[in-house]
Each structure stands twice: as structure tokens, then as C-alpha cells.
Amino acid sequence: MRTMGEHKLSFDDVAVGDEAPVLTHKLTRTDLVKYAGASGDFNPMHHDEPAARAAGQPSVFGHGMFSMGLLGTALTDYVGIGNLTRFSVRFARQTWPDEVLSSKIVVTARREEGGRKLVDLAVTLANAEGEQKVVGEATAELPGPG
Amino acid sequence: MADGAAAQVELLKGVIGKSTGTSKVVIERGPVEHFASAVRSTSPIYHDPAAASAAGFDSIPTPPTWPFVMEFSGKFAEMQSGDAPSPHPLSTVLGPLLAGGGLLLHGEQEFIYHRPIVVGDVLIGEGSIIDAYQKESKGKTMTFMVSEMNWKDEKTGEPVATVRNNLIVRA
């Protein structure tokens, strides 16, 4: 049995084409260290500048899962915590310190399935130049009216 | 060369369907709080039991990508069944490629949620390799390994989350 999560958005208030508020963040090395410590991903490419340069990278770069995590935060800020039924992405490009990353979340479908009210969303994270870093989709189950 | 390629195809076919073992995790409040902050959530629901309760949760819930990292802080050694295969099918395939200087990439990541994961949950995950294949791209060989982990509630046996990832080694 599924328990309903945080009530932020009602199914009846959503239309195809709606966009979620944009989450924007300038990536810092501190973000990467913090994410490494919280996730256990200590790949030196994400925190050790000399090691990253020795491997031919211009600098340390972001964890793909930090980018997906940021998109996850943008998603739950919009649909409410605990309401996602699916979240799937492809990692397209590396992210670099000082890049300004912005989420884009668009409602692509609104459907009812076995009494469940579902919305499908297209999600991307891109830098200020519009280069897409992470591209994917998500589905959320929303409460109806009342 | 052709023989090597054929052997590689056989090696990949041989790991499809193989178990990657069982994992038992406990969801604790401190790690969830740090993780929520690391993915830049400002929601009080991840920090304050009263806020979680007001939002309809029995306990503090976890961020969407939490299932990817929950083994890091909640998989205690004495709770494990010790059924991890040796050698691990991922390292059977990817180990030699990485040792030869291949670059490991995270290609895709998917989560399917059957119910929210909350602090206090004890979950059992069963992992397997669901696909393994190679493609040639720009003179490089891309080896793809798709793994799946199915998490269920230890108490009720009900499904909680399915986590799939596609790792790529470019060599």
C-alpha cells in the first residue's frame, strides 16, 4: 500500500506544458566535497585537483549523481516529497566548478491509471549556455481535489 | 583479434542474469539529513520529525536519489548474509578493462518507487546483472553493464524501490 506524501500540487491544478519553478545553483568544490562525504563516492576525480589534472581533466568535475540529486530536489520542491513513482536520467555531459546549473521540469502528460492520478515530467539540468548535463523523465502521483 | 572479441561476447553473455548478492540496510536519521543537505534541499521535512508528520509521513522521508547511496551508511557488516558472489560479476567484466586504462562512466540511472523510504526502515535488496553488451564508438569499445537492485521491506516483504544503473567502460 502506498502512503501519500507531501501535498504541494493538486492533480486538478496541473496542465500539460506547465513548468516547475527553476532551481539554479552555481557549482562549487565545496558542493562536491559535501556530496562525496554524504554519498560515500570518493572517486578522486571529484575532489582531488592534482589527480584530476593528472588524468587529463581540466579540473575536478561533478558527480553525475550530484546533478541527479539537484534535479531530484527541484522535482520534490514542485510535486512534493514522497510522491515520485519513477525518476530516470541519462548523464550527457560532465559538470564543472563555477558552472551555473539550472533545472527545467515540464509536464508532458496527465493521466489516471487504476484510480491513481499521475503526471509525467520531462527533466533536464543545463548550464548557463544551455548545454544539457542530465536529461530524463519522472512520474509523480498527485492527490486529487480535497 | 576476432577470437578475443568472440571471447568477450561470451564473457558478457555469461554474466547476464547473475546475482550480485543480497544487501540489508537500515535507514538512519543522521545520514539522511546530511544527504538532503548535500543535494541542496531546504525542506524542513528531511530534518524535523514534526514537519515530516505534518506532511503525512510516519517518520522522516528520504530524497529521491537516496536509494543509490543508502548502502554507504546503513549496510552494517554483522547484518549481511554473506552471499556476495566472488568474483563479483561487475568486476569480472569491468576489472580487466579498468586495469587496462579504461574510463568508467555512469551512463544512466533509474529509480522506481513503490512507497516512500523513511527513517527506521529496514530494507533487503537483491541485485542482479540484467544486461551486458558492447558497442564500437569513435574507435573505442564501449562496454555497458546494466545492474538492478530490488529493495523490499524486511518486515512485510512488500516491494519498496527498484534501482537500475548503466555503467560504461570506454577502453
Interface residues (C-beta under 8 A of the other chain):
Chain A: M1 R2 T3 M4 G5 E6 H7 L23 H25 D31 K34 Y35 G37 A38 S39 G40 D41 G64 M65 F66 M68 G69 L70 G72 T73 L75 T76 D77 G80 I81 G82 L84 T85 R86 F87 S88 V89 R90 F91
Chain B: P31 H34 F35 S37 A38 V39 R40 S41 S43 I45 Y46 A55 G56 F57 D58 P61 P63 P64 T65 F68 V69 F72 S73 L105 H106 G107 E108 Q109 E110 F111 I112 Y113 H114 R115 P116 E158
